[in-house]
Amino acid sequence: MTLLIVSIDTEEDNWHRSRQRVTCENIGELPRQAAVFDRLGIRPTYFTSYQVAIAPAAAAVMREVGTRGEIAAHLHPWNTPPLTEAFVPRNSMLKNLPAELQLAKLQSLTATLAETFGVRPRAFRAGRYGLGRDTVAALLRCGYQVDSSVTPFVSWEAFDDGPSFVDAPLDAYRLAPDRNVNQPAEDGDLIEIPLSCGFGRRAFALWGKVDRALDMPGLRRLRGICKRIVLSPELASVAEMLTLSRRLIEKGVRHLHLSWHSPSLKPGLSPFTATTADVERLYATVEAYVERLSQITPLTFATVSEAAAVEAAAC
């Protein structure tokens, strides 16, 4: 049995960080997406940003679709109060903020989601995947049980001094604030449910080293020999996602984690769906992937928190 998790970064329209003229029109597309989920049997996790929660029309849509899955927390530091830090690129990575400010922003987001939706969130994803040790400590103080910010084999260091998850586990593991976020902590109280990333070839460790080497100047032109695959209809084809899924299953990974961003549901908001045809292609990719994956392995659909409950005994 393979757990299939589908999570959506459910956020404002503004792809580039913004504190001004923030809109949430893409949230109006979620009922159509929810109908697809209902047909496929998917139990989605909506990692929801502060700006969505405070927009009345968007919040109303979220109340409608959220009952068929899980509403979780998604923290965009640049427009989640308190806004006491400088509005500079490096501060868009949550881990780069002072520990007390990370905690204050998380408390603000958590309280707003609980008030708006009537349920205190238990799962979290950092905007731009900007997870750090201080973030783990803040999550535990706020009562979170699950994080899902880790992207194995991916380094965000070149993007405003983000984290590196190059050596992170592929499967669920436990986090503790006294450990690097890539290192499992046997007695950790926070479960990490990583996103699904890897390669189309076996021997992931070897290809991970090749992938890092190809980031060096002068070698990027050779990147075609070793393509890193992320399980997302924004970034990969159906064939690529199925190949990655087979490799992960062969490795004994217990879950597959499919994800994308809600702005991709409306043309022109994200870099992945410039046109209506692109949006239709995203939907078709998701449906084809789930249908064909179910022919490869028995599937159980789960939210991030449901998957964490299953995985807790094993990690």
Buried (B, 14 or more C-beta within 10 A) or exposed (E): EBBBBBBBBBBBBBBEBBEEEBBBBBBBBBEEBBEBBEEBEBBBBBBBBBBBBBBEEBBEBBEEBBEBBBBBBBBBBBBBEEBEBEEEEEBBBBBBBEBEBBBBBBBBBBEBBBEBBEEBBBBBBBBBBBBBBBBBBBBBEBEBBBBBBBBBBBBBEEBBBBBBBBEBBBBBBBBBBEBBBBBBBEEBBBBBBBBBBBBBBEEBEEBBEBBBEBEEEEEEEEEEEBBBBBBBBBBBBBEBBBBBBBBBBEEEBBBBBBBBBBBBBBBBBBEBBEEEEBBEBBBEBBBBBBEBBBEEEEBBBBBBBBBBBBBEEEB
